[in-house]
Amino acid sequence: MANQKDIEKELKDLGNMEVSSEATQALIKIPVLKARTSSRIGLVLIIFPFLFVMGAILKHYLGIDNNITGFVYNWVVEDAPDDDSNFFSWVIRFFLLGGPLILVALNLLAILHVQWLKDQKQLILTFNLKRWNILLIFIGAAILFVFFLYALIEG
Amino acid sequence: MYYVLKNVDLQEEKMLIQKIKNQPQNFAVVYDQHFNRIFAYVIKRTLDYQIAKDISSEVFLKAFLSLQKFKWDGKPLIVWLYAIAQNEIRLFFRKKSYSPEYLTEHAAAWSGASIPSAEEERIQIENNLIKSEKIKSIVAALNQLNEIQRECVALHYLENFTHKEIAEILSLKVGTVKSHIHRGIKNLKIILQSKNNFNG
């Protein structure tokens, strides 16, 4: 098929091929949240709890008092006021626990889609495999797990 | 001269754009009218169901988001949609790991009709189009052309657009479009000939 007319015919035949996309049209993806934005917001939310957890691990388990992680850890644990109802304490709690929670929720929303097909009585769960979002969900969940474990042991 | 676009009622489209600006949900009309056409074009260019689905989503999402700022210039809406589709297809071919900027799912709200399973549709498309050796061969050859020749040839032969219509979609001069199509077909011939020689 290297004759010019044949090539043109092949292309036209391809052009004339019917493509039915009714179902695809109904299922098509339109964003509610931008995945990239979520991962950027996630990065901001994760820095503080991440440094704190790293600081705690490095200092108590490995005996390393690293500059940045040690600074965050000391600031939270040693410089914090003794009064638990203090505004500063609430801010710290919000960043330590709220940050990872919001991060996990935002990134889950960005990659997860739930659709209910009424006619077929089917619930369709779709995950977009966005590596940054998935990585941040794992980091957020890991930090929450560490806090949970700590609370369990200390409690 | 318009051929594909000759039946477009421009005044009606102008009114529709105004309606969408007042009530964005009216974009559903544009979506329902043009989705299948854009999707069919994209899948014939990429031969990948998932990519075609993502690119088509992106085209309509971008159109939807920018329609508020859209200034009507007397051209049919489909010209604008094809232009967006061309840009997305270009990104796909350049990056090879296409990641649409926006993606989550939109429910079936824009199409209230009862639908067959999308999975069945994907299988049907793959059997009819993507698995055909003949089609794979011509699309692979088409993809070896340079970007602009590839686009001109695809729009002309796959979509039946006239030179003038292609010139509007790609923002080129009519003469330039003609020349790209002419050279594109000549190059396709060379590519397919060398492939045939290679295969014996």
HADDOCK unambig.tbl for C-alpha pairs under 7 A between the chains (distance, minus, plus):
assign (segid A and resid 2 and name CA) (segid B and resid 189 and name CA) 5.13 0.50 0.50
assign (segid A and resid 2 and name CA) (segid B and resid 192 and name CA) 5.58 0.50 0.50
assign (segid A and resid 2 and name CA) (segid B and resid 193 and name CA) 5.22 0.50 0.50
assign (segid A and resid 3 and name CA) (segid B and resid 189 and name CA) 6.66 0.50 0.50
assign (segid A and resid 4 and name CA) (segid B and resid 185 and name CA) 6.97 0.50 0.50
assign (segid A and resid 4 and name CA) (segid B and resid 189 and name CA) 6.30 0.50 0.50
assign (segid A and resid 11 and name CA) (segid B and resid 157 and name CA) 5.66 0.50 0.50
assign (segid A and resid 11 and name CA) (segid B and resid 158 and name CA) 6.06 0.50 0.50
assign (segid A and resid 12 and name CA) (segid B and resid 157 and name CA) 5.18 0.50 0.50
assign (segid A and resid 12 and name CA) (segid B and resid 158 and name CA) 5.63 0.50 0.50
assign (segid A and resid 14 and name CA) (segid B and resid 158 and name CA) 6.37 0.50 0.50
assign (segid A and resid 15 and name CA) (segid B and resid 157 and name CA) 6.46 0.50 0.50
assign (segid A and resid 15 and name CA) (segid B and resid 158 and name CA) 3.65 0.50 0.50
assign (segid A and resid 15 and name CA) (segid B and resid 159 and name CA) 5.88 0.50 0.50
assign (segid A and resid 19 and name CA) (segid B and resid 40 and name CA) 5.57 0.50 0.50
assign (segid A and resid 19 and name CA) (segid B and resid 125 and name CA) 6.81 0.50 0.50
assign (segid A and resid 21 and name CA) (segid B and resid 36 and name CA) 5.89 0.50 0.50
assign (segid A and resid 21 and name CA) (segid B and resid 121 and name CA) 6.94 0.50 0.50
assign (segid A and resid 22 and name CA) (segid B and resid 115 and name CA) 6.78 0.50 0.50
assign (segid A and resid 23 and name CA) (segid B and resid 115 and name CA) 5.46 0.50 0.50
assign (segid A and resid 23 and name CA) (segid B and resid 116 and name CA) 5.92 0.50 0.50
assign (segid A and resid 23 and name CA) (segid B and resid 117 and name CA) 6.20 0.50 0.50
assign (segid A and resid 23 and name CA) (segid B and resid 118 and name CA) 4.72 0.50 0.50
assign (segid A and resid 23 and name CA) (segid B and resid 121 and name CA) 6.76 0.50 0.50
assign (segid A and resid 24 and name CA) (segid B and resid 118 and name CA) 5.56 0.50 0.50
assign (segid A and resid 25 and name CA) (segid B and resid 35 and name CA) 6.73 0.50 0.50
assign (segid A and resid 26 and name CA) (segid B and resid 108 and name CA) 4.66 0.50 0.50
assign (segid A and resid 26 and name CA) (segid B and resid 110 and name CA) 6.95 0.50 0.50
assign (segid A and resid 26 and name CA) (segid B and resid 111 and name CA) 5.69 0.50 0.50
assign (segid A and resid 27 and name CA) (segid B and resid 106 and name CA) 6.97 0.50 0.50
assign (segid A and resid 27 and name CA) (segid B and resid 107 and name CA) 6.48 0.50 0.50
assign (segid A and resid 27 and name CA) (segid B and resid 108 and name CA) 5.95 0.50 0.50
assign (segid A and resid 28 and name CA) (segid B and resid 53 and name CA) 6.79 0.50 0.50
assign (segid A and resid 28 and name CA) (segid B and resid 57 and name CA) 6.04 0.50 0.50
assign (segid A and resid 28 and name CA) (segid B and resid 105 and name CA) 6.43 0.50 0.50
assign (segid A and resid 28 and name CA) (segid B and resid 106 and name CA) 6.30 0.50 0.50
assign (segid A and resid 29 and name CA) (segid B and resid 57 and name CA) 5.52 0.50 0.50
assign (segid A and resid 29 and name CA) (segid B and resid 103 and name CA) 6.02 0.50 0.50
assign (segid A and resid 29 and name CA) (segid B and resid 104 and name CA) 5.33 0.50 0.50
assign (segid A and resid 29 and name CA) (segid B and resid 105 and name CA) 3.82 0.50 0.50
assign (segid A and resid 29 and name CA) (segid B and resid 106 and name CA) 5.09 0.50 0.50
assign (segid A and resid 30 and name CA) (segid B and resid 57 and name CA) 5.99 0.50 0.50
assign (segid A and resid 30 and name CA) (segid B and resid 61 and name CA) 6.14 0.50 0.50
assign (segid A and resid 30 and name CA) (segid B and resid 103 and name CA) 5.63 0.50 0.50
assign (segid A and resid 30 and name CA) (segid B and resid 104 and name CA) 5.29 0.50 0.50
assign (segid A and resid 30 and name CA) (segid B and resid 105 and name CA) 4.95 0.50 0.50
assign (segid A and resid 30 and name CA) (segid B and resid 106 and name CA) 4.74 0.50 0.50
assign (segid A and resid 31 and name CA) (segid B and resid 102 and name CA) 5.41 0.50 0.50
assign (segid A and resid 31 and name CA) (segid B and resid 103 and name CA) 4.42 0.50 0.50
assign (segid A and resid 31 and name CA) (segid B and resid 104 and name CA) 4.03 0.50 0.50
assign (segid A and resid 31 and name CA) (segid B and resid 105 and name CA) 5.91 0.50 0.50
assign (segid A and resid 31 and name CA) (segid B and resid 106 and name CA) 6.78 0.50 0.50
assign (segid A and resid 32 and name CA) (segid B and resid 104 and name CA) 6.01 0.50 0.50
assign (segid A and resid 33 and name CA) (segid B and resid 104 and name CA) 6.88 0.50 0.50
assign (segid A and resid 34 and name CA) (segid B and resid 102 and name CA) 5.22 0.50 0.50
assign (segid A and resid 34 and name CA) (segid B and resid 103 and name CA) 6.56 0.50 0.50
assign (segid A and resid 35 and name CA) (segid B and resid 102 and name CA) 6.77 0.50 0.50
assign (segid A and resid 35 and name CA) (segid B and resid 103 and name CA) 6.92 0.50 0.50
assign (segid A and resid 110 and name CA) (segid B and resid 104 and name CA) 6.48 0.50 0.50
assign (segid A and resid 111 and name CA) (segid B and resid 104 and name CA) 6.61 0.50 0.50
assign (segid A and resid 113 and name CA) (segid B and resid 104 and name CA) 6.49 0.50 0.50
assign (segid A and resid 113 and name CA) (segid B and resid 105 and name CA) 5.68 0.50 0.50
assign (segid A and resid 115 and name CA) (segid B and resid 107 and name CA) 6.38 0.50 0.50
assign (segid A and resid 119 and name CA) (segid B and resid 114 and name CA) 6.87 0.50 0.50
